[in-house]
Amino acid sequence: MEHQADIGVFGGSGFYTFLDNVKTIKVETPYGAPSDKIALAQVGGRRVAFLPRHGADHSLPPHMIPYRANLYAMKKLGVKAIIGPCAAGSLKKEVAPGHFVLCDQFVDRTRGRIDTFFDGPVTTHVSAADPYCPSLREMAFKAGKDLGITMHKTGTMVVIQGPRFSTRAESKWFSSMGWSVINMTGYPEAYLAREMEICYVNISLITDYDVGLEGQDIEPVSHEAVVKIFNENNEKVKSLLLSLIGLIPLDHRCTCHNVLSSARM
């Protein structure tokens, strides 16, 4: 393929571009068109591909994002590592708005989303025991701490279907389970990256406390409020991404790149 990239970035709510001097390209996939054109640029000697997961004009709600096309496009470009920043709500008092969480686990509460590339004839079971890349998470934690950002090194993300937010009862249940953050796009994006043998790190920017947090008098969240907090922290997100990209070795090697070797009979 004419165009290549080393690192991919999926943008989330309120965060649609951070690259300068970009070239935009269309990438065709067997799963249809990705969410938008892909922006290519050089950052710290690395070739970076950026794709807004909701589309540049935020036309795709969470349940309509073409996750398989997005991941296949990154694989087609040669991407070995993906950074997935996103807006998320907090389910824990100590995880405050403006903090960053590097999730190491997820709980899938979505429904009806196509969440595998492997529909046969070769049955393939890719382990999701540790769905996020531990080496990228270590690099992201270092980058954030060096920048003075409040980072939580681990956390469980519960992914809800959307586009509606949770009821108070649902949110209270999620919080009582000890889960850290709530989001609508974390699944199947991270798992599909794993099936493509691409390292994936989640960076959750906390925009609000979810409505069921015990002992808190919390107003229901709105999309406008989410975007407002995200925009207020946009420079921190940009700085973290640029720093993290510079830390990822060009010859990055990881067990994530070989998961299919143990996934088939």
N, C-alpha and C positions, 0 to 999 in steps of 0.2 A: 504493500500500500504506500502511496506517495507520502502521506502525512503520518507522523509517528509521535508518541508521547511517552514519557517515563512515569508521570504521576497524574492522576485524575482527581478532580475536585467536583463534588456535587454541591451546588448552592441551595440554600433553603429560603424560608420566608424572610423577606426584607433584606436579602443578601444575594444580589444577582450578578455582581461583577467585582473583581478585585485585581484584574490583570490589566496591564498597559501594553500598548503596541501589539494588539492581538490580530490574528487572522482567523476569521470564522469559516467553518466548513460544514457541509452536510455529510452525514455518515448514514449509509443505507444498511439495514439489518434484516435478517429473515423474520424479525418480530415487529416489523413496521418501523416508523420513524421514531427517533428519540424525542425527548421532551422539547428540544429546540436545536438550533445549530450549536456546534461545539466551538468554543474559543480556544485557540492555541497561542501559547506565548512561551518565552524563555524566562525562567526565574532561577537565579543562582546557579546557572549552568545546567538546570534541569528543564526538560521539555514538559510543559504542563498543559493539560486539557481541562477546561472548565465547562460544566453543563448545569444550567439552572433546572433543578428537578421538576419544578412547577411550570417551566416555560418562562421566558423573559418577561412576559406580561402577566404572570401568575394566573394563567388560564386553566391549569390542570389541578383539580382538587386531589387530595391524597389518594383516594381510591381509584383515580383515573390515570395516574402516572404510569407511563409505559416502562415499568422497571426492567423487564427483560431487554427491551431495546436499548435502554440506557447503559446497562452493564455490558451487553454485547458490543456496543459501539466503543466503549473503553477498551475492551479486550482486543477488538479489531485494530485499534490504534497502537497496541503494544503495551498498554499501561500495566505496571506491576504492583502499584500501590494506589489506593484511593482514600482520600480524606473526605469524610461526610459530616460537615457542620450542619446543625439543625437547631431550630427553636424548640424548646421543651418546657413543660411545666414541672414544678417540684412537688414531690410527694413526701418530703422530709423537711422539718423546720430548719435544720442545719444547712440545707442546700438552698441558699437564698437567691433571689433574682440578681442577675449579674454574675453569678458564679458559673464556672464551666465544669461539666462532668464528662469524664472519659469512660463511657459505659463498657463493661466487660461481659454483660449478659443481657439478654432480652427475653420478654414474655410476649408471645404473639396472641393478640386478641382481635385480629382482623378476620375477615371472612370473604371468601370468593376471589381472592387475589391469586393470580397465577404465580406460583412461587418456586418453580423449578425449570431448568432447561432440559431435564431428562425425562421424557415421556415414553422411553423405550426406543428400540427393542432391547437395548442393554440396560438392565435394571441397575440404578446407581443410587447408593445411599451415602451421602456426604455427611460426616459427623458435624453436628452443630453444638457439641459440648462446650467448646470455647469459640464462640462465633466471631469475635473480634481479634485482630492481630495484636499479640502482646508486645512485640518489638516496636510497632508503630505507636502503641499507647505509651510506652516508656519514653519514646522520643517526644511525643506531644506533651507529656507531663513535664519533661525537662524544658521544653520551649516555653510553656506557659509560666512555670516558676521563674525562669530567667527574666521574663517580662513583668513579673510582679502580679500576675493574674491569679485569683483564687481558684485553685484546681482541685477537683475530687478525682482521685486516681482510678476509682472503680465505681460501679453503680449498675443497677438493673433498670432497663428501660421497658416499660409496658407500652406496647404499640396498639393503639385503638384504631378502629376502622375509619372514623371520620365520615363526612366532614363535621359532624356534630361533636361538641365537647361532651365530657362525661357528666352524668348526673351526680349529685352530692353522694348518693349511696354507692355508686360505682367507684367514685374517687376515694371515699372512705375505705372501701374494701381494698383497693390497690395500695393505699397507704398502710393499712393494717398488715399487709403481706410483707412489708419491709422493702418494697421496691422504691427506687430513688426518683425516677423521672417518668413523665408520660409524653407521648409523641404520636404522630399519625403516619410518619413516613419511614420509620426505622426498619420495618419489615414489609416486603422481602428484600429490600435493597442490600443489606449486609450479607444475608445468606446467599443471594444470587452472586455476589462478588466472590464468596467462598467457593461456590460451584465453578466459577470461572478461574479459580486458583489465583485470585488477586487479593493481596493484603488489604484490609479495610480497617480504618479507625473512625469511630464516632466521636464527635465533639459536640456535646449538647450545651447550648447557651440557655441558661434558665431565665425565662422571661416573666414567670409568675408563679405563685403558689396555687396548686390545684384546689378546687372548691371543697374537697372533703378532708383537708388536713385537720387532724384532731386538735381541738383547743384554739383554733384560729377562726376569726370572723372574717371570712374572705368573700369579696364580691366576685360574681361569675366573671370569668375571663372573656375577653372579646378579641377578635382577630386584630382589630385596630391597636389594642394594648400590646399584643404580642409584637407586632411590627415596630411599635414605638420603642419598646425596650431593646429590640434587636438593633434598630438604627442607632440608638444611644451607645451601643457597644460595638458598633460596626468597625471602628478603628482597632479595637482590641482583637476582634476576630481576624481582621486583615493582617495585623502584626503577627498573631499566632500562626496563621497559615504560612505566611512568608518565612517565618523562622523555622517552622516544622519542615517545609519543603527543602530548606537548606540543610537540614539534618539527615534527610533520607539519602543513604548512599546510592550512587549511580549503579553500583553492582549489588544492590540490596538482594539478599538471599534469605528465604524464610520457608518454614515448613508449610505455610499457607500455599505455596506454589506447587505442592505435591500431594494435595489432599485426595485427588482422584485415584492415586496408586493403591489406596486401601478402601476404596468405595465401591468396588465392583467384584462380582463373583469370578 
